[in-house]
Every structure is written in C-alpha cells, then in structure tokens.
Amino acid sequence: MARKLSLACIWLLALLCYGVPYLFLDRVNAWYGSFLFWTLAGALVIVLNLVATRDFREDEE
C-alpha cells in the first residue's frame, strides 16, 4: 500500500513540477522563488523513492 501511494505521489509531484513554476511563480521576479520549489520537490521525490523501494530485496541463493 505504501509503495502505491508513494508512486502516486511522485506522479502528482511531477505534474506539479510542470504547473507550479509557470502558473503560480510566474510573477516572482527573483530566481530563488522557483529554486526553492525545485529544491523542495527534488528532496521530496528522493524521500518518496526511498519509501517506494525500501522493501525491494535481492533473492538469496
């Protein structure tokens, strides 16, 4: 369940990465407005990938 939820959140975050900088941050004249968003989004994707893949194990032979 956690894997499906985290993968769904990654897809949602990917869609937000396209929309937020162009829709909500278009009036911010400073570069650090979108930089902060991309930094937080990148960190969140890393955490969600860790959650999605934490149960992967190699087969023991």
Backbone atoms as SQL, in Angstrom:
CREATE TABLE atoms (id INTEGER PRIMARY KEY, chain TEXT, resi INTEGER, resn TEXT, atom TEXT, x REAL, y REAL, z REAL);
INSERT INTO atoms VALUES
  (1, 'A', 1, 'MET', 'N', 0.825, -1.197, 0.000),
  (2, 'A', 1, 'MET', 'CA', 0.000, 0.000, 0.000),
  (3, 'A', 1, 'MET', 'C', 0.867, 1.258, 0.000),
  (4, 'A', 2, 'ALA', 'N', 1.913, 1.252, 0.806),
  (5, 'A', 2, 'ALA', 'CA', 2.774, 2.436, 0.879),
  (6, 'A', 2, 'ALA', 'C', 3.492, 2.665, -0.447),
  (7, 'A', 3, 'ARG', 'N', 3.829, 1.567, -1.143),
  (8, 'A', 3, 'ARG', 'CA', 4.516, 1.690, -2.424),
  (9, 'A', 3, 'ARG', 'C', 3.610, 2.355, -3.458),
  (10, 'A', 4, 'LYS', 'N', 2.366, 1.926, -3.524),
  (11, 'A', 4, 'LYS', 'CA', 1.431, 2.503, -4.499),
  (12, 'A', 4, 'LYS', 'C', 1.149, 3.975, -4.184),
  (13, 'A', 5, 'LEU', 'N', 1.008, 4.275, -2.911),
  (14, 'A', 5, 'LEU', 'CA', 0.743, 5.652, -2.511),
  (15, 'A', 5, 'LEU', 'C', 1.928, 6.559, -2.818),
  (16, 'A', 6, 'SER', 'N', 3.135, 6.083, -2.534),
  (17, 'A', 6, 'SER', 'CA', 4.304, 6.917, -2.797),
  (18, 'A', 6, 'SER', 'C', 4.530, 7.100, -4.302),
  (19, 'A', 7, 'LEU', 'N', 4.264, 6.067, -5.099),
  (20, 'A', 7, 'LEU', 'CA', 4.388, 6.215, -6.551),
  (21, 'A', 7, 'LEU', 'C', 3.335, 7.173, -7.106),
  (22, 'A', 8, 'ALA', 'N', 2.136, 7.121, -6.554),
  (23, 'A', 8, 'ALA', 'CA', 1.098, 8.067, -6.971),
  (24, 'A', 8, 'ALA', 'C', 1.488, 9.498, -6.587),
  (25, 'A', 9, 'CYS', 'N', 2.096, 9.662, -5.429),
  (26, 'A', 9, 'CYS', 'CA', 2.551, 10.992, -5.003),
  (27, 'A', 9, 'CYS', 'C', 3.686, 11.500, -5.893),
  (28, 'A', 10, 'ILE', 'N', 4.547, 10.591, -6.351),
  (29, 'A', 10, 'ILE', 'CA', 5.619, 11.000, -7.258),
  (30, 'A', 10, 'ILE', 'C', 5.032, 11.514, -8.566),
  (31, 'A', 11, 'TRP', 'N', 4.030, 10.807, -9.104),
  (32, 'A', 11, 'TRP', 'CA', 3.387, 11.276, -10.338),
  (33, 'A', 11, 'TRP', 'C', 2.699, 12.625, -10.126),
  (34, 'A', 12, 'LEU', 'N', 2.032, 12.783, -9.001),
  (35, 'A', 12, 'LEU', 'CA', 1.389, 14.065, -8.697),
  (36, 'A', 12, 'LEU', 'C', 2.417, 15.176, -8.571),
  (37, 'A', 13, 'LEU', 'N', 3.519, 14.880, -7.924),
  (38, 'A', 13, 'LEU', 'CA', 4.587, 15.868, -7.774),
  (39, 'A', 13, 'LEU', 'C', 5.203, 16.224, -9.124),
  (40, 'A', 14, 'ALA', 'N', 5.320, 15.243, -10.003),
  (41, 'A', 14, 'ALA', 'CA', 5.838, 15.512, -11.346),
  (42, 'A', 14, 'ALA', 'C', 4.910, 16.455, -12.107),
  (43, 'A', 15, 'LEU', 'N', 3.624, 16.271, -11.968),
  (44, 'A', 15, 'LEU', 'CA', 2.675, 17.193, -12.605),
  (45, 'A', 15, 'LEU', 'C', 2.762, 18.585, -11.990),
  (46, 'A', 16, 'LEU', 'N', 2.923, 18.645, -10.681),
  (47, 'A', 16, 'LEU', 'CA', 3.068, 19.939, -10.013),
  (48, 'A', 16, 'LEU', 'C', 4.347, 20.656, -10.442),
  (49, 'A', 17, 'CYS', 'N', 5.392, 19.885, -10.740),
  (50, 'A', 17, 'CYS', 'CA', 6.652, 20.491, -11.173),
  (51, 'A', 17, 'CYS', 'C', 6.510, 21.201, -12.513),
  (52, 'A', 18, 'TYR', 'N', 5.563, 20.781, -13.320),
  (53, 'A', 18, 'TYR', 'CA', 5.293, 21.490, -14.567),
  (54, 'A', 18, 'TYR', 'C', 4.396, 22.697, -14.343),
  (55, 'A', 19, 'GLY', 'N', 3.422, 22.566, -13.463),
  (56, 'A', 19, 'GLY', 'CA', 2.430, 23.618, -13.315),
  (57, 'A', 19, 'GLY', 'C', 2.815, 24.763, -12.400),
  (58, 'A', 20, 'VAL', 'N', 3.379, 24.460, -11.263),
  (59, 'A', 20, 'VAL', 'CA', 3.629, 25.490, -10.247),
  (60, 'A', 20, 'VAL', 'C', 4.559, 26.600, -10.732),
  (61, 'A', 21, 'PRO', 'N', 5.719, 26.291, -11.326),
  (62, 'A', 21, 'PRO', 'CA', 6.593, 27.397, -11.738),
  (63, 'A', 21, 'PRO', 'C', 5.977, 28.311, -12.801),
  (64, 'A', 22, 'TYR', 'N', 5.137, 27.759, -13.656),
  (65, 'A', 22, 'TYR', 'CA', 4.566, 28.564, -14.731),
  (66, 'A', 22, 'TYR', 'C', 3.241, 29.203, -14.371),
  (67, 'A', 23, 'LEU', 'N', 2.516, 28.633, -13.436),
  (68, 'A', 23, 'LEU', 'CA', 1.217, 29.177, -13.069),
  (69, 'A', 23, 'LEU', 'C', 1.258, 30.060, -11.828),
  (70, 'A', 24, 'PHE', 'N', 1.970, 29.614, -10.796),
  (71, 'A', 24, 'PHE', 'CA', 1.934, 30.341, -9.532),
  (72, 'A', 24, 'PHE', 'C', 3.181, 31.183, -9.267),
  (73, 'A', 25, 'LEU', 'N', 4.300, 30.805, -9.862),
  (74, 'A', 25, 'LEU', 'CA', 5.540, 31.544, -9.621),
  (75, 'A', 25, 'LEU', 'C', 5.938, 32.426, -10.807),
  (76, 'A', 26, 'ASP', 'N', 5.032, 32.632, -11.749),
  (77, 'A', 26, 'ASP', 'CA', 5.385, 33.429, -12.927),
  (78, 'A', 26, 'ASP', 'C', 5.555, 34.913, -12.611),
  (79, 'A', 27, 'ARG', 'N', 4.992, 35.360, -11.523),
  (80, 'A', 27, 'ARG', 'CA', 5.121, 36.782, -11.164),
  (81, 'A', 27, 'ARG', 'C', 6.281, 37.062, -10.212),
  (82, 'A', 28, 'VAL', 'N', 6.970, 36.010, -9.783),
  (83, 'A', 28, 'VAL', 'CA', 8.124, 36.176, -8.908),
  (84, 'A', 28, 'VAL', 'C', 9.323, 36.513, -9.786),
  (85, 'A', 29, 'ASN', 'N', 9.873, 37.697, -9.614),
  (86, 'A', 29, 'ASN', 'CA', 10.962, 38.148, -10.473),
  (87, 'A', 29, 'ASN', 'C', 12.323, 37.612, -10.042),
  (88, 'A', 30, 'ALA', 'N', 12.421, 37.130, -8.831),
  (89, 'A', 30, 'ALA', 'CA', 13.694, 36.616, -8.335),
  (90, 'A', 30, 'ALA', 'C', 13.823, 35.137, -8.689),
  (91, 'A', 31, 'TRP', 'N', 15.032, 34.708, -8.948),
  (92, 'A', 31, 'TRP', 'CA', 15.279, 33.327, -9.333),
  (93, 'A', 31, 'TRP', 'C', 15.070, 32.358, -8.188),
  (94, 'A', 32, 'TYR', 'N', 15.207, 32.826, -6.953),
  (95, 'A', 32, 'TYR', 'CA', 15.138, 31.915, -5.816),
  (96, 'A', 32, 'TYR', 'C', 13.719, 31.470, -5.497),
  (97, 'A', 33, 'GLY', 'N', 12.713, 32.064, -6.098),
  (98, 'A', 33, 'GLY', 'CA', 11.339, 31.593, -5.889),
  (99, 'A', 33, 'GLY', 'C', 11.144, 30.203, -6.461),
  (100, 'A', 34, 'SER', 'N', 11.511, 30.015, -7.707),
  (101, 'A', 34, 'SER', 'CA', 11.375, 28.693, -8.307),
  (102, 'A', 34, 'SER', 'C', 12.479, 27.757, -7.835),
  (103, 'A', 35, 'PHE', 'N', 13.643, 28.292, -7.485),
  (104, 'A', 35, 'PHE', 'CA', 14.733, 27.444, -6.994),
  (105, 'A', 35, 'PHE', 'C', 14.337, 26.762, -5.698),
  (106, 'A', 36, 'LEU', 'N', 13.675, 27.468, -4.814),
  (107, 'A', 36, 'LEU', 'CA', 13.215, 26.873, -3.560),
  (108, 'A', 36, 'LEU', 'C', 12.208, 25.768, -3.846),
  (109, 'A', 37, 'PHE', 'N', 11.295, 26.015, -4.761),
  (110, 'A', 37, 'PHE', 'CA', 10.301, 24.996, -5.106),
  (111, 'A', 37, 'PHE', 'C', 10.971, 23.750, -5.675),
  (112, 'A', 38, 'TRP', 'N', 11.903, 23.934, -6.608),
  (113, 'A', 38, 'TRP', 'CA', 12.573, 22.787, -7.233),
  (114, 'A', 38, 'TRP', 'C', 13.430, 22.037, -6.222),
  (115, 'A', 39, 'THR', 'N', 14.039, 22.729, -5.274),
  (116, 'A', 39, 'THR', 'CA', 14.832, 22.075, -4.241),
  (117, 'A', 39, 'THR', 'C', 13.952, 21.217, -3.343),
  (118, 'A', 40, 'LEU', 'N', 12.836, 21.766, -2.903),
  (119, 'A', 40, 'LEU', 'CA', 11.920, 21.001, -2.049),
  (120, 'A', 40, 'LEU', 'C', 11.289, 19.840, -2.809),
  (121, 'A', 41, 'ALA', 'N', 10.936, 20.060, -4.069),
  (122, 'A', 41, 'ALA', 'CA', 10.350, 18.990, -4.874),
  (123, 'A', 41, 'ALA', 'C', 11.360, 17.871, -5.096),
  (124, 'A', 42, 'GLY', 'N', 12.606, 18.217, -5.352),
  (125, 'A', 42, 'GLY', 'CA', 13.642, 17.203, -5.539),
  (126, 'A', 42, 'GLY', 'C', 13.882, 16.386, -4.288),
  (127, 'A', 43, 'ALA', 'N', 13.923, 17.044, -3.142),
  (128, 'A', 43, 'ALA', 'CA', 14.105, 16.329, -1.875),
  (129, 'A', 43, 'ALA', 'C', 12.908, 15.423, -1.595),
  (130, 'A', 44, 'LEU', 'N', 11.720, 15.882, -1.900),
  (131, 'A', 44, 'LEU', 'CA', 10.525, 15.073, -1.679),
  (132, 'A', 44, 'LEU', 'C', 10.489, 13.853, -2.596),
  (133, 'A', 45, 'VAL', 'N', 10.930, 14.000, -3.835),
  (134, 'A', 45, 'VAL', 'CA', 10.991, 12.862, -4.752),
  (135, 'A', 45, 'VAL', 'C', 11.993, 11.826, -4.244),
  (136, 'A', 46, 'ILE', 'N', 13.105, 12.267, -3.713),
  (137, 'A', 46, 'ILE', 'CA', 14.092, 11.331, -3.161),
  (138, 'A', 46, 'ILE', 'C', 13.495, 10.549, -1.998),
  (139, 'A', 47, 'VAL', 'N', 12.811, 11.231, -1.103),
  (140, 'A', 47, 'VAL', 'CA', 12.197, 10.561, 0.047),
  (141, 'A', 47, 'VAL', 'C', 11.114, 9.584, -0.418),
  (142, 'A', 48, 'LEU', 'N', 10.295, 10.000, -1.369),
  (143, 'A', 48, 'LEU', 'CA', 9.240, 9.116, -1.864),
  (144, 'A', 48, 'LEU', 'C', 9.812, 7.901, -2.589),
  (145, 'A', 49, 'ASN', 'N', 10.905, 8.067, -3.296),
  (146, 'A', 49, 'ASN', 'CA', 11.557, 6.925, -3.934),
  (147, 'A', 49, 'ASN', 'C', 12.119, 5.963, -2.899),
  (148, 'A', 50, 'LEU', 'N', 12.649, 6.479, -1.812),
  (149, 'A', 50, 'LEU', 'CA', 13.127, 5.609, -0.738),
  (150, 'A', 50, 'LEU', 'C', 11.980, 4.807, -0.125),
  (151, 'A', 51, 'VAL', 'N', 10.845, 5.450, 0.065),
  (152, 'A', 51, 'VAL', 'CA', 9.684, 4.756, 0.620),
  (153, 'A', 51, 'VAL', 'C', 9.183, 3.687, -0.357),
  (154, 'A', 52, 'ALA', 'N', 9.177, 4.009, -1.648),
  (155, 'A', 52, 'ALA', 'CA', 8.657, 3.070, -2.639),
  (156, 'A', 52, 'ALA', 'C', 9.558, 1.860, -2.821),
  (157, 'A', 53, 'THR', 'N', 10.852, 2.025, -2.598),
  (158, 'A', 53, 'THR', 'CA', 11.777, 0.929, -2.877),
  (159, 'A', 53, 'THR', 'C', 12.383, 0.295, -1.624),
  (160, 'A', 54, 'ARG', 'N', 11.917, 0.617, -0.459),
  (161, 'A', 54, 'ARG', 'CA', 12.546, 0.092, 0.757),
  (162, 'A', 54, 'ARG', 'C', 12.316, -1.404, 0.946),
  (163, 'A', 55, 'ASP', 'N', 11.280, -1.963, 0.343),
  (164, 'A', 55, 'ASP', 'CA', 11.010, -3.389, 0.501),
  (165, 'A', 55, 'ASP', 'C', 11.635, -4.243, -0.599),
  (166, 'A', 56, 'PHE', 'N', 12.338, -3.656, -1.543),
  (167, 'A', 56, 'PHE', 'CA', 12.985, -4.427, -2.601),
  (168, 'A', 56, 'PHE', 'C', 14.179, -5.164, -2.012),
  (169, 'A', 57, 'ARG', 'N', 14.260, -6.416, -2.306),
  (170, 'A', 57, 'ARG', 'CA', 15.360, -7.233, -1.822),
  (171, 'A', 57, 'ARG', 'C', 15.833, -8.134, -2.971),
  (172, 'A', 58, 'GLU', 'N', 17.107, -8.445, -2.974),
  (173, 'A', 58, 'GLU', 'CA', 17.624, -9.409, -3.932),
  (174, 'A', 58, 'GLU', 'C', 17.351, -10.810, -3.408),
  (175, 'A', 59, 'ASP', 'N', 17.111, -11.711, -4.317),
  (176, 'A', 59, 'ASP', 'CA', 16.873, -13.099, -3.910),
  (177, 'A', 59, 'ASP', 'C', 18.153, -13.709, -3.370),
  (178, 'A', 60, 'GLU', 'N', 18.032, -14.343, -2.236),
  (179, 'A', 60, 'GLU', 'CA', 19.177, -15.016, -1.647),
  (180, 'A', 60, 'GLU', 'C', 19.281, -16.418, -2.229),
  (181, 'A', 61, 'GLU', 'N', 20.449, -16.768, -2.713),
  (182, 'A', 61, 'GLU', 'CA', 20.630, -18.085, -3.318),
  (183, 'A', 61, 'GLU', 'C', 21.538, -18.945, -2.501);
